[in-house]
Amino acid sequence: MRKIILLPIFLLIVVGTNAQIFTVFGQGVGYIYVGPKAGATFSTISNYSDMFPGVKTANRVGYQFGGVAEFGFTEKFSIQTELLFYSRGMKFTDVDGGIKMNYIGIPILAKYAFKAFGLTKIYAIAGTFNDVRTKGEWYDPAGTSELGSGFRKYDWGFSFGCGAEYPTDYGIFGLDLRYNLGLTDLHDDAGDNTKTKSRSFGVALTYKYDLTKLLPKNRKKEKQ
């Protein structure tokens, strides 16, 4: 997990001092955009009712916020990574309670974009998410309690979605729709064959800047 977290930071350091990511026949190719991301999540845990018969569950509304870094190779194809803080879990429908889990996540995604509706860019995005739980608790009318050792702290799975972006004078405004399909059995119980996995849908707004234009030396060139 440490290597996954350090990867986007390393890439930012390596490419952040140049206007392009790499060169082909002496010509700069590629681009890099960075910016904030914030929105909401709607999540649940699959098969939980099978593990605990009689318990009815529903989606829990949570939050997500963090940063985005997009490394483009052509106008259509890019690699996007993010550093996100968000909450997931589920709620019970028969009582005022549920499970709340906070995560740090590092999605690594491939992105394909095409133009539509004038200047707006529509894109499809897919890849993996890699999450580490920082906090987890049960909650009900009687109070809250920490999740026990029976819940895994690491979650991994596939992430895919779509979105739209619109360029402005100062950056790129975007709307992102994402679905995360967890593949990790969250409930670590060797004696139970039921697999409980995360399922979440996210809606977020992004605003990305051309990193090269934010560098002091390039800002001076623009003023000149």
C-alpha positions in Angstrom: 0.0 0.0 0.0 2.9 2.4 0.7 4.2 1.9 -2.9 0.7 2.7 -4.2 0.5 5.9 -2.2 4.0 7.0 -3.2 3.5 6.4 -7.0 1.4 9.5 -7.7 3.6 11.7 -5.6 6.7 10.4 -7.4 5.1 11.1 -10.8 4.2 14.6 -9.8 7.8 15.3 -8.8 9.3 13.8 -11.9 7.0 15.4 -14.5 6.0 18.5 -12.7 9.1 20.4 -13.7 8.5 20.0 -17.5 5.8 21.2 -19.8 5.3 17.7 -21.2 5.5 14.3 -19.7 8.0 12.8 -22.3 9.4 13.6 -25.8 9.2 11.8 -29.1 11.7 12.8 -31.8 12.5 15.9 -29.7 8.9 17.0 -29.4 7.1 17.3 -26.1 4.1 15.0 -25.8 1.5 14.8 -23.0 0.1 16.9 -20.3 -0.7 16.9 -16.6 -3.6 18.3 -14.7 -4.1 18.5 -11.0 -7.0 19.7 -8.8 -9.5 19.1 -6.0 -12.4 16.7 -6.0 -15.4 16.6 -3.7 -18.8 14.9 -3.6 -21.0 12.2 -2.1 -21.0 8.4 -1.9 -23.9 6.0 -1.7 -22.7 2.6 -0.4 -23.7 -0.7 1.1 -22.2 -4.1 1.9 -23.4 -7.1 -0.2 -24.8 -10.3 1.3 -24.9 -8.8 4.8 -28.5 -10.0 5.2 -27.4 -13.5 4.3 -24.8 -13.5 7.1 -27.3 -12.1 9.6 -30.8 -13.2 8.7 -33.6 -10.8 9.5 -31.3 -7.8 9.2 -32.4 -5.4 6.4 -29.9 -3.0 4.9 -29.9 0.0 2.6 -27.4 2.4 1.1 -25.6 4.8 3.4 -24.9 8.4 2.3 -21.3 9.5 2.9 -18.8 12.0 1.6 -15.6 12.0 -0.5 -12.9 14.7 -1.0 -9.3 14.8 -2.1 -7.1 15.5 -5.1 -6.8 14.4 -8.7 -3.8 14.0 -11.0 -4.3 13.3 -14.7 -1.4 12.3 -16.9 -2.4 12.6 -20.5 -0.6 11.0 -23.4 -2.9 12.1 -26.2 -6.0 14.3 -26.3 -8.2 11.2 -25.8 -6.2 8.8 -23.6 -4.8 9.5 -20.1 -4.0 7.9 -16.8 -5.7 9.3 -13.7 -4.8 8.7 -10.1 -6.4 10.2 -7.0 -5.8 10.6 -3.3 -9.3 10.4 -1.6 -10.7 10.5 1.9 -14.2 9.1 2.1 -16.8 7.3 4.1 -18.6 4.2 3.2 -20.7 1.5 4.9 -24.4 0.8 5.1 -27.4 1.4 7.2 -30.1 -0.8 8.8 -33.7 -0.2 7.7 -35.4 -1.7 10.7 -33.5 0.3 13.3 -31.7 3.7 13.3 -28.2 2.2 13.0 -25.6 0.7 10.7 -21.9 0.5 9.9 -19.7 3.6 9.1 -16.2 3.2 7.7 -13.7 5.9 6.8 -11.1 5.2 4.1 -8.0 6.6 2.4 -8.2 5.5 -1.2 -5.8 5.5 -4.2 -7.7 4.8 -7.4 -5.6 4.1 -10.5 -7.6 4.6 -13.7 -7.4 4.6 -17.5 -9.5 7.4 -19.1 -10.7 7.7 -22.7 -12.3 11.0 -23.7 -14.1 12.3 -26.8 -15.7 15.6 -27.6 -19.4 16.2 -27.7 -21.9 19.0 -27.3 -19.6 21.7 -28.4 -16.6 22.2 -26.1 -17.7 19.7 -23.5 -15.6 16.5 -23.2 -17.3 13.2 -22.4 -15.2 10.4 -21.0 -15.3 6.8 -19.8 -13.0 5.7 -17.0 -12.1 2.4 -15.5 -9.4 0.8 -13.3 -8.9 -0.3 -9.7 -9.4 1.2 -6.3 -7.1 0.5 -3.3 -8.4 1.5 0.1 -7.2 1.4 3.7 -9.7 1.9 6.5 -8.7 4.5 9.0 -11.8 4.1 11.2 -14.8 1.8 11.5 -17.7 1.7 13.9 -21.2 0.3 14.5 -23.8 2.8 15.5 -27.4 2.4 16.8 -29.7 4.3 19.2 -27.7 2.9 22.2 -24.4 4.4 21.0 -21.4 3.5 18.9 -18.6 0.9 19.1 -15.5 0.2 17.2 -15.5 -2.5 14.5 -13.7 -5.6 15.7 -10.8 -7.5 14.2 -13.4 -9.5 12.1 -13.5 -6.7 9.6 -10.6 -6.3 7.2 -9.0 -2.9 7.0 -8.0 -3.2 3.3 -10.4 -3.1 0.4 -9.7 -3.6 -3.3 -11.8 -3.9 -6.4 -12.7 -2.5 -9.8 -13.8 1.1 -10.4 -15.6 2.3 -13.5 -17.7 5.2 -14.6 -18.1 8.2 -16.8 -18.2 12.0 -16.7 -18.2 15.3 -18.5 -15.7 18.1 -18.5 -15.9 21.7 -19.6 -12.8 24.0 -20.0 -12.8 27.5 -18.6 -10.3 30.3 -18.6 -8.7 29.1 -15.4 -9.1 25.3 -15.5 -11.4 22.4 -16.3 -14.6 21.9 -14.5 -15.9 18.3 -14.3 -18.7 16.1 -13.2 -17.7 12.5 -12.3 -19.9 9.4 -11.8 -18.2 6.4 -10.4 -19.1 2.8 -9.3 -16.8 0.8 -7.1 -17.2 -3.0 -7.1 -15.4 -4.4 -4.1 -13.7 -7.8 -4.5 -12.4 -8.2 -0.9 -14.4 -10.1 1.6 -14.8 -7.4 4.3 -15.9 -9.8 7.1 -12.8 -11.9 7.9 -14.4 -15.0 9.3 -12.9 -18.3 8.2 -15.8 -20.2 9.5 -18.4 -18.4 7.3 -18.8 -19.0 3.6 -20.8 -15.8 3.0 -18.8 -13.2 1.2 -19.5 -9.6 2.2 -18.2 -7.0 -0.3 -18.4 -3.3 -0.7 -20.6 -1.7 -3.3 -20.6 2.1 -3.7 -21.6 4.8 -6.2 -20.1 8.2 -6.1 -21.0 11.6 -7.6 -18.3 14.3 -7.5 -17.2 17.6 -8.9 -13.6 18.3 -10.0 -11.7 21.4 -11.0 -8.3 20.7 -12.6 -5.5 23.0 -13.5 -2.7 22.7 -16.0 0.2 22.0 -13.7 2.8 23.5 -16.0 1.0 26.8 -16.0 1.2 26.9 -12.2 5.0 26.5 -12.1 6.8 29.9 -11.4 9.0 29.7 -14.5 6.1 29.1 -16.8 4.0 31.8 -15.2 6.8 34.3 -15.9 6.8 33.2 -19.6 3.1 33.8 -19.9 3.4 37.3 -18.5 6.2 38.1 -20.9 
